Amino acid sequence: MKITIEFVGSLRHACSAHILIRDYDEGTILRELINGIIEEKPILERNLLDKQSDEQKPTALVLINGREISVLQGLSTALRDGDKVVFVPVVHGG
């Protein structure tokens, strides 16, 4: 199945890519996609996944087809053919 992966803002610059299209096996979950991206582009680990807790880091929002993953099943959300996964950096300031 084909999944489109989009990086926005500083994440785009960090990994030198705006959009990736990758093939995955049926039944792939978001956590597996993120682990694969980190293997391919290790610089993204600090923004996407806490390897010790295996949880999403709060430094990026993750959307699947425009829906934030917290309203889905988080990192355990199953992906389907044609899904679009978008990673948006969270900017904090004051």
N, C-alpha and C positions, 0 to 999 in steps of 0.2 A: 504494500500500500504506500502511496506517496503522501508525504507530509511536508507542508511549507512551513519554514521556520523563519521568523523575521526578528531582527534586532533593531531597537530604536535608540536614538541618542547616543550616550557614551558607550553603551554596549556595542553598538555598531562600530564605533571607532576602536574599541578594545579588541575586537576580533577581526577587524578588517573585512567585514561582510555585512551586507544589509539583508539579503534573503538567501536562504539555503533551501534546496529541495532534496529530500532524502527518502529512500525506500526503507520501510520497516516491515517486519512480520506482523501478521494479524495478531491481535492480543497485546501488542506493545503498550506499556503504560508510560505516562509522562516521566516518571522517575528514570526509566531506562533511556528515554530520549535525551534527557538532561545529562545523564552519565556519559552517553555517547558524544554529546556536544563538548563536554569537558575533556574527554579523551582527545578529541580533534583540536580543540582550542582551549588549552589548559588555563589561559589567562581569565577565562570566564568563571572558573570555580569560585573565586572570592565573591562573586556577585550572585551566583545561582544556587549553590547547594552547600550546606554545612556537612562535610564528610563525616564528622564525629557523630552527629545526631541523625544524619540522613534526612534532614528537614530542609525545606526551602528557606533561603536567607531573606530577611525583610528588605534587602536592598534592591529587589526587583519584583515587579508585578508580572505574573504569567497569565496570559489570556489564551483560551482555546476557543476559536471561532467567536471572539469578542466577549467571552464570558470569563471573568476572573475565576481561577481554579478553586478558590475557597467556597464558591457556590456550587462547585462540581464535587469531585472526590479528591481534591488536592493532588498530590504527587501520584496517587494511585488511579487517577483518571485514565481510563482506557482510550486510546486513540483510534480514530477511524480513517479510512481512506479519504483523502481530500481535506483533512483538518488543517487549519492554520494555527500555529502556535506562535504567539508574539511575546517577546521579553522586553519589558519597559523598565528602565531604571527609575528608582524612587529617589527623588532629590529632597534632602532635608536642609533646612536652614532656619535662620531666625533673624 
